Amino acid sequence: MGNFNFSPSPENLTLKVMVEGAMTQEDAGRFIQEYNEHVSKFDPSKYEIALDCTGLNVSSPDVLPMLEQCYIMYKESGFKKVVFTIAKNPVLKMQLGRVARTTKLENYEIVEV
């Protein structure tokens, strides 16, 4: 089961999102619902979304379509930049990068810590 937490930071024009664990389809559905609630309260084109994925596990194949939907949401919302922070995990880095290319998300960065 995965966990997530949204914390808008208007003073820094950043939506901070912590994601950890192994996301299920149910978790992804809840994530999308909460994401939409938060993003409706500000203009994403002025914001950066910073996703702390340091505790995130590699997604299983059945959850990948939901992950792709999230990337499409980030792109359609119009964030200035999408930053994924991950622990050193080559498989997760490849997976996140592949989903970004598949969904044509261009304004992203993957930072390893």
Phi, psi and chi 1 to 4 in degrees:
 res  aa     phi    psi   chi1   chi2   chi3   chi4
   1 MET       -  138.6  179.7  163.6  165.0      -
   2 GLY  -102.4  156.7      -      -      -      -
   3 ASN  -124.8  155.8  -67.0  -51.2      -      -
   4 PHE  -153.3  158.6   55.2   86.9      -      -
   5 ASN  -150.1  130.1 -179.6   44.7      -      -
   6 PHE  -100.4  134.3  -68.7   88.3      -      -
   7 SER  -141.1   97.8   75.9      -      -      -
   8 PRO   -63.8  141.2  -16.6   28.1      -      -
   9 SER  -127.6   79.2 -178.7      -      -      -
  10 PRO   -59.1  -32.1  -16.5   25.6      -      -
  11 GLU   -66.4  -26.5   63.2  -81.0   -1.9      -
  12 ASN  -105.6    2.5  -62.4  -33.0      -      -
  13 LEU    52.2   48.3  -63.1  176.4      -      -
  14 THR  -134.9  137.8  -56.9      -      -      -
  15 LEU  -102.2  110.4  174.4   60.7      -      -
  16 LYS   -90.1  131.8  -64.3  177.8 -177.9  178.1
  17 VAL  -131.6  123.3 -175.8      -      -      -
  18 MET  -102.7  129.0 -179.1  -83.1  -55.5      -
  19 VAL  -130.1  131.0 -173.6      -      -      -
  20 GLU  -146.4  161.9   63.3 -176.5    5.7      -
  21 GLY    83.7 -161.4      -      -      -      -
  22 ALA  -106.8  112.6      -      -      -      -
  23 MET   -74.7  137.0  -61.1  -65.5  -85.3      -
  24 THR  -102.2  173.4   64.6      -      -      -
  25 GLN   -62.9  -35.9  -70.8 -175.9   -1.4      -
  26 GLU   -66.1  -42.0  -67.0   77.8   22.3      -
  27 ASP   -61.2  -43.2  -65.5  -30.7      -      -
  28 ALA   -62.7  -39.4      -      -      -      -
  29 GLY   -62.9  -43.0      -      -      -      -
  30 ARG   -66.2  -38.2  -73.5 -173.4  -56.5  109.9
  31 PHE   -59.8  -48.2  179.5   90.8      -      -
  32 ILE   -61.5  -42.3  -68.6  168.3      -      -
  33 GLN   -62.5  -48.5 -178.4  178.6   -8.9      -
  34 GLU   -66.6  -37.8  -78.4 -166.1   40.7      -
  35 TYR   -56.6  -49.5  170.5   88.8      -      -
  36 ASN   -62.2  -37.8  -73.2  -34.4      -      -
  37 GLU   -62.4  -44.0  -71.3  171.9   14.5      -
  38 HIS   -70.3  -45.6  -77.5  -78.2      -      -
  39 VAL   -68.5  -24.3  172.0      -      -      -
  40 SER   -69.7  -10.0   68.9      -      -      -
  41 LYS   -95.8   -3.0  -62.2  174.9 -176.5  170.0
  42 PHE  -152.0  172.6   60.7   86.5      -      -
  43 ASP   -92.7  102.4  178.7    0.1      -      -
  44 PRO   -60.0  -24.3  -14.3   22.9      -      -
  45 SER   -66.0  -15.1   67.8      -      -      -
  46 LYS   -99.5   -2.7  -63.5  179.7  178.5  167.6
  47 TYR  -113.5  158.9  -85.7   64.1      -      -
  48 GLU  -108.9  144.0  179.2  176.7  -68.8      -
  49 ILE  -106.6  123.6 -175.7  169.6      -      -
  50 ALA  -112.6  109.1      -      -      -      -
  51 LEU  -100.0  114.2  -63.7  119.2      -      -
  52 ASP   -85.7  101.9  177.5   -7.6      -      -
  53 CYS  -108.2   22.1  -56.9      -      -      -
  54 THR   -64.1  -22.8   53.1      -      -      -
  55 GLY  -107.8   13.2      -      -      -      -
  56 LEU   -85.3  138.1 -176.9   65.2      -      -
  57 ASN   -88.3  160.4  -63.3  -16.9      -      -
  58 VAL   -61.1  137.2  173.0      -      -      -
  59 SER   -78.4  142.9  -64.9      -      -      -
  60 SER   -77.4  158.3   60.7      -      -      -
  61 PRO   -55.7  -33.3  -26.0   34.1      -      -
  62 ASP   -72.1  -17.5   62.4  -43.8      -      -
  63 VAL   -97.5  -15.0  179.0      -      -      -
  64 LEU   -54.4  -41.1  -79.7  177.7      -      -
  65 PRO   -59.5  -36.0  -25.3   34.8      -      -
  66 MET   -69.1  -38.7  -64.7  -65.1  -94.2      -
  67 LEU   -61.9  -43.0 -177.3   60.2      -      -
  68 GLU   -60.4  -41.1  -69.7  175.6   -1.2      -
  69 GLN   -60.6  -38.0  -78.1  -56.2  114.5      -
  70 CYS   -63.9  -42.6  -69.9      -      -      -
  71 TYR   -62.7  -41.0  -84.0   52.2      -      -
  72 ILE   -63.3  -39.0  -68.9  167.6      -      -
  73 MET   -61.1  -45.0  -79.4 -170.3  -34.3      -
  74 TYR   -59.2  -43.3  -53.7  149.6      -      -
  75 LYS   -66.8  -47.2 -175.1  169.9   81.1  170.6
  76 GLU   -68.8  -28.7  -70.6  177.1  -10.8      -
  77 SER   -68.1  -27.5  -66.1      -      -      -
  78 GLY    87.7   27.6      -      -      -      -
  79 PHE   -57.1  144.6  -78.9   99.1      -      -
  80 LYS   -60.7  -41.1  -72.5 -165.7  -39.2 -174.1
  81 LYS  -153.1  148.2 -170.7  170.8 -173.1 -178.2
  82 VAL  -119.7  116.5 -179.8      -      -      -
  83 VAL  -116.2  123.5  179.3      -      -      -
  84 PHE  -104.6  120.8  -60.1   94.0      -      -
  85 THR  -104.9  123.2  -57.6      -      -      -
  86 ILE  -128.7  156.8   63.1  169.7      -      -
  87 ALA   -72.7  162.3      -      -      -      -
  88 LYS   -62.4  105.8  -72.9 -147.6  175.6  -80.2
  89 ASN  -151.3   95.4 -178.6  -26.9      -      -
  90 PRO   -57.2  -36.1  -18.2   26.2      -      -
  91 VAL   -68.4  -45.1  175.8      -      -      -
  92 LEU   -64.0  -41.5 -178.4   60.2      -      -
  93 LYS   -60.2  -44.2 -176.6  176.3 -177.4  179.7
  94 MET   -64.4  -41.6  -75.3 -172.4  -27.7      -
  95 GLN   -64.0  -47.8 -174.2  176.9   61.4      -
  96 LEU   -62.8  -42.0  -64.5  177.2      -      -
  97 GLY   -64.7  -40.3      -      -      -      -
  98 ARG   -65.1  -42.6 -176.1  171.7   51.1 -112.4
  99 VAL   -65.1  -38.1  172.0      -      -      -
 100 ALA   -61.7  -44.2      -      -      -      -
 101 ARG   -66.5  -41.9  -72.7 -172.8  -59.7  -82.0
 102 THR   -60.6  -39.4  -60.2      -      -      -
 103 THR   -92.1    0.3   58.6      -      -      -
 104 LYS    61.6   34.9  -62.6 -175.9  175.2   34.6
 105 LEU   -80.6  112.4  178.7   67.8      -      -
 106 GLU  -100.2  -29.8  -64.2  173.5   -1.7      -
 107 ASN   -94.0   50.9   58.9  -25.8      -      -
 108 TYR  -118.7  160.1   77.8   96.4      -      -
 109 GLU  -143.0  138.9  179.1 -179.0    0.1      -
 110 ILE  -111.4  120.0  -63.0  173.6      -      -
 111 VAL  -111.9  125.4  178.3      -      -      -
 112 GLU   -97.6  134.3  -71.4 -177.8  -68.9      -
 113 VAL  -121.7      -  -66.7      -      -      -
